[in-house]
Amino acid sequence: MAENEKLFLGIELGSTRIKSVLINEKYEIKASGAFDWENRFEDGYFTYRLEDVHTGLRESFAALADDYKEKNGTGFTVDAIGISAMMHGYLVFDGDMRLLTPFRTWRNSKAKQASDELTELFSHHIPQRWSAANLYQSMINGEEHVKHISYLTTLAGYVHMRMTGRNEVGLCEASGMFPVSGEGYDKKRAVLFNEAARKLGYDTDILSILPEPRPAGAAGAYLTEEGAAMIDGTGILRSGIPVCPPEGDAGTGMTATNSVRPGTGSVSAGTSVFAQLVTDRPLSRVYRGIDVLKTPDGADVALIHSTNGCTDIDKWVALFDEFAKLCGLKPGKTELYSLLYNNTKNADADCGKIAAYNCISAEPSTDVPSGHPLVFREFDGKLDLANFFKANLCAVFAPLIPGMRMLREGEGIRPGKIYAHGGLFKIPEIAQQILANAFEAPVSVLSSAGEGGAYGMALLSAFMLLNNGKTLSEWLDTEVFSGSHEKTLLPTPQGVGSYRDFMERYEKGLPALRALS
């Protein structure tokens, strides 16, 4: 470690990996580590067990520590920490921090009645995955655990509370739990929620059980001895290290792509895929396909979310890997992805008249009530590997298109440029070009795009100590990304026409997909 070099740790509990990233005060990545995990489907819900959370945190940090030692030959100290996790969801505890029901993740779509009723009541779109919708649906269902709730939080909020003893979340994360006004929860809507809860037989004060919202840069939380031991078994982490407000993957994605200023936008593509456009004004009306969030420092965000992202593509790649091994070949994982992605350059403009649907789980954005991955083609289409795989890549972004139309036609909002990040973009240019054609906008990928939310969380921890009075957007512009390297691709006329043709087939087939549910 360079003498007096400050180091900042970001950890993100994503859907498939718990990723740890260590950066220095030049915002360079010094080390990283990961722990692979996946959700379980138990008793009708997608969930992760809390014991796996604790195991994964320690394994991920241990891998980072090993990586740092291998690269630098020395130990290190950490100057600030930030925790992120998959956004929203439902984690509820009693007053003794006993878990009352297994963690219900963002991937569940079992709160439609609550979503519809709260959206109507609030005049504010409340998606099924939001914490408020999960709580209200539990009330509608008459679930016994509701009467014992003292804390309702998210996965990032839970880990932060175990690390610091403080019940708080970042402003972006808070805005995906319950509507936010300014830097706090909307009190008028809280009154409406409590009145609706009483009609269902629950004397609940929603504001008393939610974590406190905290904007980017807010200080005051510190790592406790218990928190240090939870993450680190080596003794590197010590109590007293500052911990910044925890955020979900929406807030870290914006930060990692320098997309927190009004007029900027980003797309994150992983197990889910979502587009975020930071607006200079609130939306003029409620759109059922558009979520209203905040940036980590409080600007308005229109978010379009698809519950399904790259999982089905990963399963197809695994199938081709199995075939390769039957042929006596052993391609590496990265090599196989690269071969399949780059071969799509040979695809026909109409993807061989193939339509694909990556619905591992329900997809609220297209009103698909349960998971049924599907591929179909017209009888005179051309089925080959290039067309097949390109159709599946196109399917990743398809559920976002209706929301983009709403913003364009209803609000006059079009993205000037989109920053893309996540594992889908690790193979250069292929998915990036498809996204540019789908959104009919330039798409840029930063050199750090593959590190995703853990990098964004490390930046937020650094911002807490190094902001020098600048706003988050000013700091990112002038301190972090002023000399960054990015690759920008423009939509092409042929590509735009090709994607529009794909969307016609895609939307034509949606009734068949819904009929399977």
Helices and strands as residue ranges (DSSP letters): E 7-13, E 17-24, E 29-36, E 40-42, E 45-47, H 50-72, E 80-85, E 91-93, H 112-122, H 131-140, G 144-148, E 151-153, H 155-164, E 168-170, H 171-175, E 180-181, E 184-185, H 187-199, H 206-209, E 212-214, E 221-222, H 225-231, E 242-243, E 247-248, H 249-256, E 265-269, E 273-279, E 291-294, E 300-306, H 311-326, H 333-342, G 343-346, G 351-353, E 354-357, G 364-366, E 374-377, H 385-397, G 398-400, H 401-411, E 418-421, G 423-425, H 430-439, E 443-446, G 449-451, H 452-466, H 472-475, I 476-480, E 486-489, H 493-515
